[in-house]
């Protein structure tokens, strides 16, 4: 089956799940919220949304395995693998901040070949497949063409549990404050990557990420003409827990600034 055909069948599954999440927005009560780990929340909405996605996507590629954030299905290895975050930005969702998304990526033989990100509240659906271009609500998108870091708007995510690199991270932020047009922190990496793909943000960097945070965004940015790497400029960005995504013109300047995050963490 061609990637574009899989994408066409997967989009309605994501959109139906988005409708469920919108209907549940503002209805989750405090006692229905679980704390998985420090500053990591989950509710029945995340779990139900994940089950809806898994059931719908199973019908498209019965041979595919799954890697999901909420582990409603056991992770396995396979030639085809769906990588799913049913609700990226759960904390935003639970606090009625309208920045949260569904993120669905498809991996084939170790390469991300398809991605869908739906900004649920805003009803913005971004999608891409290998060789097929990137789109937002049916309209082709591409990364920005700003050539200078000084003219660029950047996005990042604040550490919420891995604080060992905080001093270096704060130094990086300070450098970008002086050298760019500004920094934004939305709290949903999937949306940050989608906004790089469509040129809203010129660049994005973050560490302590998981595959489900970035899988869909990787193919979106690539198909929109952008560049993706880890902090060293390499290709370990799906499993390596760090990513830089940008237009090609400012990628190296961003890498120059985040390089200090590779320094050994001082032991106290």
N, C-alpha and C positions, 0 to 999 in steps of 0.2 A: 504494500500500500504506500502511495506517495505521501510525503510529509504534508503537502497541502490538503490532501484528502483527510488525513488524520486530524489536522487542524480544524477543518470544516466541521467534523463530527464532534470535536472536543469543545468548541466554543459554546454550543447550547448547554452543555453540562456545566460549564463554569458560570454562564449567565443565570441558569436556574438556581445554582447555589448562591449566587449573589443576591437573588431575590429573597431567598430564605434569610440571609444575613441581614438584609435591610429591614425585613419584617420583624426581626428579633432585636434590632437596635433600640436601646433604651429600655428594654424589658427585663434585662438580667438583674436579679436581686443580689444583694451582698452575700447572702448565704449560699448562693449558687456559684461563687467564684472560688477556685482552688489556686493555691500557691504551689507551683511545681518546684521552684527553687528561688533563690534570692531575686526579687523583682521580675519573676517570670510567672505570669498569670494565665489561667485557662478557665473556660466555662463550657457548659453544655453546647454552646453555639459553635465553638471551635470543633468539638468532637463530632457533632451532627453534620456540620459542613464537610468535614473530612470524609465521613461515611458516604455522603451524597456524591462527592467527587470520585471516590474509589469505585462505588457501584456503577456510576455512569461511564467512567473511563475503562473499566473492565470489559464492557461490551464492545468497545472499539478495538482494543488489542488484548484479547484473552490471554495471550502468551506473556504479557508484560508483568513485571514485578513492581513493587512500590517501595519508596522511601518517603515517609510522612512524618511531620513534626509530632503529631499527637499519638502516633503508634497504634492507631485503631486497626492496623493490619501489620503483620510481622514483616520486617525488612528482609529482603532476599537479594541475591545476585542474579542477574539475567541479561540477555542481549538487549532487551528493551526494558527501560525503567522509568516510570513516572516518579517525579520528585515534587512533593506537594507541601505547601504551607496553606492550610485552609483559611487562616485569618492572620495575616501578617500585620502587626500593629494591634494586638489584643488589648494592650493597656489603653491605647487611644480609644478603641471601640468601647471599652468598659467605662471610660470617663467622658463619653459622648463627644470626643474629638473626631471629626469626620475624615480622618486620614488612616485608612486601613484597607487591606487588599487581599484578594485571593491570588496565589502564585502557583502556577502549574508548569513544570518543565518536563520535557521528554528527552531521555538519554538513549542513544543507540550506539552500542559498542564503545561506550566511554565518552561519547561526544554529545553535547546538548544540541538537539536538532529542531526543537520546537519549544515555544514558550508563550504562555498567556498570563497576563497580569490584569486583573480587574480592580480598579479603584472603586470599591463597592458603593460608597455613599455618593460619590460624584458621577457614577455610572460612566466611567472612562475605561474602555477595554482596549488594551494594548496586546498585540500578538505578532508573532513572527515564526517563520520556518526556514530551515537552511536553504539558501538559494532563492527564497521566495519574497524577500523584502520584509519590512516592518511597517506596522499599521496601527493607527488609533481610530477606533470606531469607523473603520473602512477607508480612512484616508492615509496615504503613505506618509511616513515620518522619516526624519533623518536627524543626526546629531547636529549641534551648532557648528559654525565655522569661525568662531572667535579665535584669533591667533595668539592672543596674549593672556597670560594668567591675570594680569592686572585688570582686564576687562571682563573677567569670568565670574560667574556665580557658581559656588560650589555647595555640595551637600555632604553630610557626614552623619554618623550615628554615635551617640555618646556611649561609652562602656556602662553597662548596668550590672555586671557581676565580676568581670575580670579587670581589677583595678591596679594590677601590678605595673602596667605601663602608663598609668595616669600622668606622672610628671612629663614623660616624653610626649604623650598625646596632647597635653595642654601646651607644650612648647610648639608642636605642630600647628595647633589651632591659632596660637599667637602669631606665628609666621604667616599663615594664610589670611588672618585678619588684616595684616599690613600689606600683603602682596596681591590680594584679590579684591573683587568688588563686594564680596560678602560670603557668609556661610549660613546654611540653613540645616536644621535638624528636624525632620518630620517624624521619626520614630517608626518608619516602615521601609526597610531596605528595598523591597520590591518596587515601591512607588518611586524611591530615589532613582533606581536604575531605569525605570520606565521614563522618568522625566529627563534623564540624560539622553535616552534614545530619541526623544522628541524635541530636544534642544532647549528645554526649559532650564535645566541645569547643564553647565558646561563640563562638570566633573563631579565625581563622587568617590569617597574612600571610607573604608570602615574595617575594623578587625573584630574578632570574636564572633564571626558569622558561621552559619551552617549551610549545607547545600540547598536546603529548601528555601533559604532566604534569597539566594542569588541565581538559582538554576534558570528560571524563566527570563530573568533580566539579562543574563549573559548573551543569549541568542538575540534578544531584542536589540541590545546595543551593537552587537556585531553586524546584524542585518541593517541597522540604521547607519552604518558607516563609522561606528565608533571603535575604540580600542579598549581591551580588557587585559588586565594583568594582576599578578600579586604585587606586593610592595617592592619586590626586587626586579620587577619587570618580566618575571617568568610566567609560567602557565598553571601554577598551582593555586588557582583561584576558586575552584569548586569545593575541594576538600580542605584547602589550606587555611580556612578561617580568616582570610583577608582579601581585599579586592580594591582595585582602582579601575574606574570606568570613566571615560572621557571622550571628547573629540580628539582626533589624533594630534592636533596641533599643540595641545597643552599637556599631553600625557607625561612627557619626560619632566617638565617643570613640577608636576605634582609628585612624581616619583622622587625627585630631588629632595622634596620637603619631608615625605613620609619615611625616608630611608632611616632616620634615627629610631623609628619604632622597631628596627631589627637589632638594636643594641641589646646585649645581655641584660636581663632584669637584675638590678642590684638586690642582693640578699641582705636583709637587716637582721 
